Amino acid sequence: MAKRNREEGEKRPLNKAGIKNFLGVFRFVLPYKWIFAIGLVALSLSSGVLLSFPYLSGKLLDVAQGKTDLYFNTINQVAFTMIAVLLIQGVFSFLRVYTFTYVSEHALADLRIQLYSKIIWLPLPFYDNRRVGELMSRITSDVSILYDTFTFTLAELLRQILMLVIGIPLLIVLYPELTVFMLLTFPVLIIAALFFGKFIRKLSKKTQDQLANANVVVEETLQSVTVVKAFTNEIFEINRYKNSLAEVIKTAIRASRYRGAFISFTIVALFGGIVAVGWYGALMVQKGEVQVGELFSFIIYTVFIGGSIAGLGDIYSQLQKSIGASERILEILETADEKPEASTALKLQGKIEFNNVQFAYPTRPDVQVLKALNISIKPGEKVALVGPSGSGKSTIINLLLQFYQPSSGTILVDDLMATDYNLHAYRSNLGVVPQEVILFGGTIRENIAYGKPGATEAEITDAARKANAWEFIESFPEGLETVVGDRGVKLSGGQRQRVAIARAILRNPAILILDEATSSLDAHSEKLVQDALENLMQNRTTLVIAHRLSTIRKVDTILVIKEGIIAEAGNHAELSARDNGIYSNLLKLQVDVK
């Protein structure tokens, strides 16, 4: 996790590949290119107009000393011109800020939508090597870096370049001797900035890395807060976090010493250069080679240009971060997803066949979970999958849902390859009631309606009744509008389970998957839910994953899975009658089976 978090501040070089990645994200600006162009024009005019201000400032001093020219004869003329320049510059600055912000907000909103949509459509194997926090950071941290780049960094880069491209030639034309002297003072500052800047960035990155490690402690602790409290390890976790922060403080203070020295050096070098230029210019004024106003204008120009050069280091660093963010975002956007070209209506009958299916998870290719598995299920048949943990029961469901594809063998549904169907239409025929129910943080109504978005009030209520959930829903003051809390925390396990069953009933799937659907229920709730499940299983193909064998006595076929193959198959009566059979031995171990 720390490795993933460290990527947030990771930079990429400004080489051809890096710029290509950045331009790949920049395409989101293209729909707003004309507004962006207006912003660029406003930026150019704003910078150009601002460069006239030092010249006019010098003219103000010259006219005050009685040195007039063809354009300026009085102090008022110069002052009014300066006010006009400031007003014009203000208008252009407003246009630049407004247009850049408008384009950035819209372009990055489009990027966030496309990125989120892409993440939602990505296949399950994509998530095997990534954590939720990492994907969240793509939408938040990385996009925020690009937002800063589009709204501020690009504008500042163009402004500084314009300052240098226009300012230095202007100075050479107006004040050639002073300009040559000034340019001799800058190389020292630039070389020092590059040397110190690189060293300080390394220390800053080390601080970010250590802070990321500290954040891992917080994330892991909050995600597992019940475990922390159950083992009374609050003080242990506080000390762990404290020790992590101590390392952050140590490195940050060390970095601050070098940063302070660099800032002090920059100030001394920059203003020392200005003092040197002022000294040399003063000698020229004394000799009558330069007017006081011209020297004053030149010093202000020097400050402008020096500031531009000093600012390029931070801009370069920010652009490196932007290229890194662009690379990570494009990596997701260019990943193959499951989005169908067009969703078509499909109604399956529910016939399922697994023919010599073998499978190993991509993250564990050396562990064969299923080995030449053969299963044949007729439409409407109720089949239970039984076996020890890790035998492959959940994997069979994952393959049927096409979360993964078999390493070899075929899966047929209604005599067609499962992969031949439109994936979205195919999955709409499957309904799942998981062992660990995850509800969204909205209302009970919203969670039930998730099985069929746009369902009517009558359909939602009917589904709740069939799931025997209406009993407790009706007891709440807000009824269906009761907020369930994060992941359904405000409901009991049995209540969450019945909401999930109502959701599946509303979906009305052709193939129903029950993954230990009664595991969280007490005896009373189990009876209610079991009745609801028996109604739900009528006239539809049903696969039941079960550890509590009392819940599967009435299914048509029980498949005992062991080490990725079918070890036993038959109904409850047949399998329980086998001496030393796997199923019969499991029955003997479960004391609740009568």
C-alpha positions in Angstrom: 0.0 0.0 0.0 2.8 2.3 0.8 4.2 1.7 -2.6 0.9 2.7 -4.2 0.6 5.8 -2.1 4.1 6.9 -3.0 3.1 7.1 -6.6 0.9 10.1 -5.8 4.0 12.4 -5.7 5.9 10.5 -8.3 7.3 12.5 -11.2 8.1 11.6 -14.8 10.8 13.2 -17.0 9.8 15.7 -19.6 10.8 13.5 -22.5 9.0 12.6 -25.7 7.0 9.7 -24.0 6.1 11.8 -21.0 4.8 14.7 -23.2 2.9 12.2 -25.3 1.2 10.9 -22.1 0.3 14.4 -21.0 -1.1 15.2 -24.4 -3.2 12.0 -24.2 -5.0 13.5 -21.2 -5.0 17.0 -22.8 -7.5 15.7 -25.4 -10.3 16.3 -22.9 -9.7 20.0 -23.4 -10.4 19.8 -27.1 -14.2 20.1 -26.9 -13.5 23.5 -25.3 -10.6 24.5 -27.5 -12.1 27.8 -28.6 -12.7 29.0 -25.0 -9.2 27.8 -24.2 -7.8 29.7 -27.2 -9.5 32.9 -25.8 -7.8 32.2 -22.5 -4.4 31.9 -24.3 -4.9 35.2 -26.1 -6.0 36.9 -22.9 -2.9 35.5 -21.2 -0.6 36.7 -24.0 -2.1 40.2 -24.0 -2.1 40.3 -20.2 1.6 39.5 -20.1 2.4 41.8 -23.0 0.6 44.7 -21.5 2.2 44.1 -18.1 5.6 44.4 -19.6 4.9 48.0 -20.5 4.5 48.9 -16.9 8.2 49.0 -16.0 8.8 51.2 -19.0 6.1 53.6 -18.0 7.4 53.7 -14.4 10.7 54.8 -15.6 9.1 57.5 -17.8 7.2 58.8 -14.8 10.6 59.5 -13.1 12.1 61.0 -16.3 9.1 63.4 -16.8 9.3 64.4 -13.1 12.9 65.5 -13.8 11.7 67.5 -16.8 12.9 65.0 -19.5 9.9 64.7 -21.9 9.6 63.1 -25.2 7.2 62.9 -28.1 4.6 60.8 -26.2 4.8 62.0 -22.6 5.0 65.6 -21.6 3.4 65.6 -18.2 3.3 63.4 -15.1 -0.5 63.1 -15.5 -0.2 61.7 -19.0 2.2 59.0 -17.8 0.0 58.3 -14.6 -3.2 58.0 -16.6 -1.5 55.7 -19.1 -0.3 53.5 -16.3 -3.8 53.3 -14.8 -5.2 52.4 -18.3 -2.5 49.7 -18.6 -3.5 48.3 -15.2 -7.2 48.3 -16.1 -6.5 46.6 -19.4 -4.3 44.1 -17.8 -7.0 43.5 -15.1 -9.6 42.7 -17.8 -7.2 40.3 -19.6 -6.3 38.6 -16.3 -10.0 38.1 -15.5 -10.6 36.6 -18.9 -7.6 34.3 -18.5 -8.7 33.1 -15.1 -12.3 32.6 -16.1 -11.7 30.8 -19.3 -8.9 28.6 -17.9 -11.1 27.7 -14.9 -14.1 27.1 -17.2 -12.2 24.8 -19.4 -10.4 23.0 -16.6 -13.6 22.3 -14.6 -15.5 21.0 -17.6 -12.6 19.0 -19.1 -11.6 17.4 -15.8 -15.3 16.6 -15.0 -15.4 14.8 -18.3 -12.2 13.0 -17.4 -13.5 12.0 -14.0 -16.7 10.7 -15.6 -14.8 8.7 -18.2 -12.3 7.4 -15.6 -15.0 6.4 -13.2 -17.0 4.8 -16.0 -13.9 2.9 -17.2 -13.2 1.6 -13.6 -16.8 0.4 -13.3 -16.6 -1.5 -16.6 -13.2 -3.0 -16.0 -13.2 -6.8 -15.4 -12.7 -8.4 -12.0 -9.1 -9.5 -12.6 -8.1 -5.9 -12.9 -9.0 -5.4 -9.2 -7.0 -8.4 -8.0 -3.8 -6.5 -7.9 -5.2 -3.1 -7.0 -6.7 -1.7 -3.8 -9.7 0.6 -3.6 -7.5 3.4 -2.1 -5.3 3.3 -5.2 -8.2 3.6 -7.6 -9.7 6.4 -5.5 -6.5 8.3 -5.8 -6.6 8.2 -9.6 -10.0 10.0 -9.5 -9.0 12.4 -6.7 -5.3 13.0 -6.3 -4.2 12.5 -9.9 -7.0 14.5 -11.4 -6.4 17.3 -8.9 -2.8 17.5 -10.0 -4.0 17.9 -13.6 -6.5 20.5 -12.5 -3.7 22.5 -10.9 -1.7 22.1 -14.1 -4.6 23.2 -16.4 -5.7 26.2 -14.3 -2.4 27.5 -12.9 0.8 25.7 -14.1 0.2 26.0 -17.8 -0.8 29.6 -17.5 2.3 30.4 -15.4 4.6 28.5 -17.8 3.3 30.4 -20.7 3.5 33.7 -18.8 7.1 33.0 -17.7 8.1 32.0 -21.3 6.5 35.2 -22.6 8.3 37.3 -20.0 11.6 35.8 -21.1 10.9 35.7 -24.9 9.6 39.3 -25.0 11.4 40.8 -22.0 15.0 39.9 -22.8 14.9 41.0 -26.4 13.1 44.2 -25.3 15.9 44.9 -22.8 18.6 44.2 -25.3 17.0 46.8 -27.7 16.3 49.4 -25.0 19.3 48.9 -22.6 21.9 46.7 -24.3 24.9 47.4 -21.9 22.8 46.9 -18.7 21.2 43.8 -20.2 24.6 42.1 -20.8 25.7 42.9 -17.3 22.4 41.5 -15.9 22.6 38.3 -17.9 26.1 37.6 -16.4 24.6 37.4 -12.9 21.9 34.8 -13.7 23.9 31.6 -14.5 25.1 31.4 -10.9 21.5 31.6 -9.7 20.2 29.0 -12.2 23.0 26.5 -11.5 22.4 26.8 -7.8 18.6 26.4 -8.2 19.1 23.2 -10.2 21.5 21.7 -7.7 19.6 22.6 -4.5 16.2 22.0 -6.1 17.0 18.4 -7.1 18.4 17.6 -3.6 15.4 19.2 -1.8 12.9 17.4 -4.1 14.5 14.0 -3.0 14.1 14.9 0.7 10.5 16.1 0.0 9.7 12.8 -1.7 11.2 10.9 1.2 8.9 12.9 3.5 5.9 12.0 1.3 6.9 8.3 1.3 7.0 8.3 5.1 3.8 10.2 5.4 2.2 7.6 3.1 3.4 4.9 5.4 1.8 6.7 8.3 -1.4 7.0 6.4 -1.4 3.2 5.8 -1.6 2.8 9.6 -4.6 5.0 9.7 -6.4 3.3 6.8 -5.7 -0.2 8.0 -6.8 0.6 11.6 -10.0 2.3 10.6 -10.9 -0.5 8.2 -10.4 -3.1 10.9 -11.5 -1.0 13.9 -13.6 -3.9 15.3 -10.5 -6.2 15.3 -8.5 -3.4 17.0 -11.1 -3.0 19.7 -11.7 -6.8 20.1 -8.0 -7.3 20.8 -7.7 -4.1 22.9 -4.9 -2.8 20.7 -5.9 0.9 20.7 -2.7 2.0 22.5 -0.6 -0.3 20.2 -2.0 1.4 17.1 -1.6 4.9 18.5 2.0 4.2 19.2 2.5 2.7 15.7 1.1 5.8 14.2 3.1 8.0 16.5 6.3 6.3 15.5 5.5 6.7 11.8 4.9 10.4 12.3 8.2 10.8 14.2 10.0 9.6 11.1 8.0 12.1 9.0 8.9 15.0 11.4 12.6 14.0 11.4 12.9 14.0 7.6 10.8 17.1 7.1 12.9 19.1 9.6 16.1 18.0 7.8 14.6 19.0 4.5 13.5 22.4 5.9 17.1 23.2 6.8 18.2 22.8 3.2 15.1 24.5 1.9 15.8 27.4 4.2 19.4 27.6 3.1 18.3 27.5 -0.5 15.7 30.2 0.0 18.2 32.4 1.8 20.8 31.8 -1.0 18.1 32.6 -3.7 17.1 35.8 -2.0 20.8 36.9 -1.5 21.7 35.9 -5.1 18.6 37.4 -6.7 18.6 40.7 -4.9 22.4 40.7 -4.9 22.2 40.6 -8.7 19.7 43.4 -8.6 22.0 45.4 -6.3 24.9 44.8 -8.7 22.8 45.9 -11.7 21.7 49.0 -9.7 25.3 49.7 -8.8 26.4 49.4 -12.4 23.5 51.4 -13.6 24.1 54.1 -11.0 27.7 54.5 -12.3 26.2 54.9 -15.8 23.7 57.5 -14.6 26.6 59.4 -12.9 28.5 59.4 -16.2 25.3 60.6 -18.0 25.1 57.4 -20.1 21.7 56.4 -18.8 18.7 58.4 -17.4 17.4 57.7 -13.9 14.0 56.6 -15.2 15.6 54.2 -17.6 17.6 52.6 -14.8 14.5 52.3 -12.7 12.6 50.7 -15.6 15.5 48.3 -16.1 15.6 47.2 -12.5 11.9 46.4 -12.5 12.4 44.5 -15.8 15.2 42.6 -14.0 12.9 41.7 -11.1 10.3 40.4 -13.6 12.8 38.3 -15.5 14.5 37.0 -12.4 11.2 36.0 -10.9 10.3 34.2 -14.1 13.6 32.2 -14.1 13.2 31.4 -10.4 9.6 30.2 -11.0 10.5 27.9 -13.8 11.9 25.3 -11.3 8.6 24.9 -9.5 6.7 24.8 -12.8 9.0 22.1 -14.2 8.5 20.0 -11.0 4.7 20.4 -11.3 4.8 19.4 -15.0 6.7 16.3 -14.0 4.0 15.4 -11.5 1.4 16.1 -14.2 3.1 13.7 -16.6 3.2 11.0 -13.9 -0.5 11.5 -13.1 -1.3 11.4 -16.9 0.6 8.2 -17.2 -1.3 6.5 -14.4 -4.7 7.8 -15.6 -4.0 6.6 -19.2 -3.0 3.2 -17.9 -6.6 2.8 -16.7 -8.3 4.4 -19.7 -6.4 2.2 -22.1 -7.2 -1.1 -20.3 -9.6 -3.4 -22.1 -13.0 -3.3 -20.4 -16.3 -5.2 -20.4 -18.5 -2.5 -21.8 -20.8 -4.0 -24.5 -21.2 -2.2 -27.7 -25.0 -2.3 -27.2 -27.1 -4.0 -24.6 -29.7 -6.3 -26.1 -32.8 -8.0 -24.5 -32.1 -11.5 -23.5 -34.1 -14.1 -21.6 -32.3 -17.3 -20.7 -33.9 -20.7 -19.9 -31.2 -21.6 -17.4 -29.5 -24.7 -18.9 -25.8 -24.8 -17.7 -22.9 -27.0 -18.8 -19.3 -27.0 -17.7 -17.2 -29.2 -20.0 -13.7 -30.1 -18.9 -13.2 -26.7 -17.2 -9.9 -25.9 -15.7 -9.0 -22.7 -14.0 -6.3 -21.0 -12.0 -6.6 -17.4 -10.7 -4.3 -14.9 -12.5 -2.7 -13.9 -9.3 -1.9 -17.6 -8.5 -1.3 -19.2 -11.8 0.5 -22.2 -10.2 -2.5 -23.2 -8.1 -5.1 -25.1 -10.2 -8.5 -24.5 -8.5 -10.7 -26.4 -10.9 -9.4 -29.6 -12.7 -11.4 -30.9 -15.7 -14.7 -30.1 -14.1 -17.9 -31.3 -15.7 -21.3 -30.1 -14.6 -24.7 -30.4 -16.4 -27.7 -28.5 -15.0 -31.2 -28.6 -16.6 -33.4 -25.5 -16.8 -35.2 -25.0 -13.5 -33.0 -27.5 -11.6 -31.9 -26.8 -8.0 -28.3 -27.7 -7.5 -26.2 -27.4 -4.3 -22.5 -27.1 -4.2 -20.9 -28.6 -1.1 -17.3 -29.0 0.0 -14.6 -27.7 2.2 -13.3 -24.1 1.9 -11.0 -23.7 -1.1 -12.5 -26.6 -3.0 -13.7 -24.4 -5.9 -17.3 -23.7 -5.1 -17.1 -19.9 -5.3 -14.8 -20.2 -8.4 -17.6 -22.1 -10.2 -19.9 -19.2 -9.5 -17.3 -16.6 -10.6 -16.8 -18.4 -13.9 -20.6 -18.7 -14.5 -20.9 -14.9 -13.9 -17.9 -14.4 -16.3 -15.9 -12.6 -13.7 -13.1 -14.8 -15.0 -12.7 -17.0 -18.0 -11.6 -20.7 -17.8 -8.0 -21.6 -18.5 -9.3 -24.4 -20.7 -12.7 -26.1 -21.4 -16.0 -24.5 -22.2 -19.0 -23.1 -20.3 -22.3 -23.4 -22.2 -25.6 -21.6 -21.2 -28.7 -22.7 -23.2 -26.4 -24.6 -25.5 -24.3 -21.5 -26.5 -20.9 -20.5 -25.3 -21.3 -18.1 -22.4 -18.8 -15.7 -24.0 -21.0 -15.5 -27.2 -23.7 -13.5 -25.3 -23.7 -9.8 -24.8 -22.1 -9.7 -21.4 -24.4 -7.0 -19.9 -27.6 -8.8 -21.2 -26.2 -12.2 -20.0 -25.5 -11.0 -16.4 -29.0 -9.4 -16.3 -30.3 -12.9 -16.3 -28.4 -13.8 -13.1 -29.3 -12.9 -9.6 -27.0 -13.3 -6.6 -27.7 -13.4 -2.9 -24.2 -13.3 -1.3 -23.1 -14.7 2.0 -21.8 -11.3 3.2 -24.4 -8.8 2.1 -23.1 -5.4 1.1 -25.8 -2.7 1.1 -25.4 0.8 -0.2 -25.6 3.6 2.3 -29.0 4.9 1.2 -32.5 3.8 2.1 -34.0 0.3 2.2 -36.1 1.3 -0.8 -33.0 2.2 -2.8 -31.3 -1.0 -1.9 -34.2 -3.2 -2.9 -34.8 -1.2 -6.1 -31.1 -1.8 -7.0 -32.3 -5.2 -8.4 -34.5 -3.3 -10.9 -33.8 0.4 -11.2 -37.1 2.2 -11.9 -39.2 -0.4 -10.1 -42.7 0.8 -9.0 -43.7 1.1 -5.3 -45.9 -2.0 -5.7 -43.1 -4.1 -7.1 -40.7 -3.0 -4.3 -43.3 -3.7 -1.6 -44.2 -7.1 -3.2 -40.5 -8.1 -3.3 -40.1 -7.1 0.4 -43.2 -9.2 1.3 -42.0 -12.3 -0.6 -38.6 -12.0 1.1 -40.3 -11.8 4.5 -38.6 -8.5 4.9 -41.8 -6.4 5.2 -42.3 -7.5 8.8 -39.2 -5.5 10.1 -39.4 -2.8 7.4 -43.0 -2.0 8.6 -41.8 -1.7 12.2 -39.4 1.1 11.4 -40.9 4.7 11.7 -39.5 5.6 8.2 -40.5 2.3 6.6 -38.8 1.9 3.2 -37.2 5.3 3.7 -35.1 4.0 6.6 -31.4 4.8 6.0 -29.4 1.6 6.3 -26.0 3.3 7.0 -22.6 2.5 5.5 -22.6 -1.0 4.1 -26.0 -1.6 5.9 -24.5 -1.2 9.4 -27.8 0.0 10.9 -29.5 -3.3 10.1 -28.9 -6.7 11.7 -27.3 -9.5 9.7 -30.6 -11.2 9.1 -32.3 -8.0 8.1 -29.5 -7.3 5.5 -29.9 -10.8 4.2 -33.6 -10.4 3.6 -33.1 -7.0 1.9 -30.6 -8.8 -0.4 -33.2 -11.5 -1.1 -35.9 -8.9 -1.9 -33.4 -7.3 -4.3 -32.9 -10.7 -6.0 -36.7 -11.3 -6.1 -37.2 -7.9 -7.8 -34.6 -8.8 -10.4 -36.5 -12.0 -11.3 -33.4 -13.8 -12.7 -33.4 -16.9 -14.9 -30.5 -18.2 -12.9 -30.3 -17.7 -9.1 -27.1 -18.0 -7.1 -27.4 -18.4 -3.3 -24.1 -18.2 -1.5 -24.8 -19.3 2.1 -27.9 -17.0 2.0 -29.1 -18.1 5.5 -25.8 -18.1 7.2 -26.4 -14.8 9.1 -29.8 -15.7 10.4 -31.2 -16.8 13.8 -33.6 -19.7 13.9 -36.7 -17.5 13.5 -35.3 -15.4 10.7 -33.9 -18.6 9.0 -37.4 -20.1 8.8 -38.8 -16.8 7.3 -36.0 -16.6 4.8 -36.0 -20.3 3.9 -39.7 -20.0 3.0 -38.9 -16.9 0.9 -36.1 -18.7 -0.9 -38.2 -21.7 -1.7 -40.7 -19.4 -3.4 -37.9 -17.6 -5.1 -36.3 -20.8 -6.5 -39.5 -22.0 -8.2 -39.3 -22.2 -12.0 -35.7 -21.0 -12.2 -32.3 -22.6 -12.2 -30.7 -22.3 -8.8 -27.2 -22.9 -7.6 -26.8 -23.0 -3.8 -23.4 -22.8 -2.1 -24.0 -24.3 1.4 -22.1 -25.3 4.5 -25.2 -25.8 6.6 -26.5 -29.0 5.0 -29.9 -28.7 6.6 -30.7 -25.9 4.1 -30.2 -28.1 1.0 -32.2 -31.3 1.7 -34.9 -30.4 -0.9 -32.6 -29.5 -3.8 -32.6 -31.8 -6.9 -28.9 -32.5 -7.0 -26.0 -32.1 -4.6 -22.5 -31.8 -6.0 -19.7 -32.4 -3.6 -16.6 -30.5 -4.7 -13.2 -31.7 -3.6 -9.9 -30.2 -4.8 -11.5 -28.8 -8.0 -13.4 -31.9 -9.2 -16.8 -33.5 -8.6 -16.2 -36.1 -5.9 -19.8 -37.1 -5.3 -23.2 -36.3 -7.0 -26.8 -37.2 -6.1 -29.7 -36.0 -3.9 -29.7 -35.8 -0.2 -31.1 -39.3 0.4 -28.6 -41.0 -2.0 -25.5 -39.2 -0.7 -26.4 -39.6 3.0 -26.9 -43.3 2.6 -23.3 -43.8 1.4 -21.0 -45.3 4.0 -17.9 -43.2 4.5 -19.0 -40.8 1.8 -17.8 -37.2 2.0 -21.4 -35.9 2.2 -22.5 -38.4 4.8 -19.4 -37.7 7.0 -20.2 -33.9 6.8 -23.7 -34.7 7.9 -22.5 -36.6 10.9 -20.3 -33.6 11.9 -23.2 -31.2 11.9 -25.0 -31.8 15.1 -27.9 -29.5 14.1 -29.0 -31.9 11.3 -31.8 -34.2 12.5 
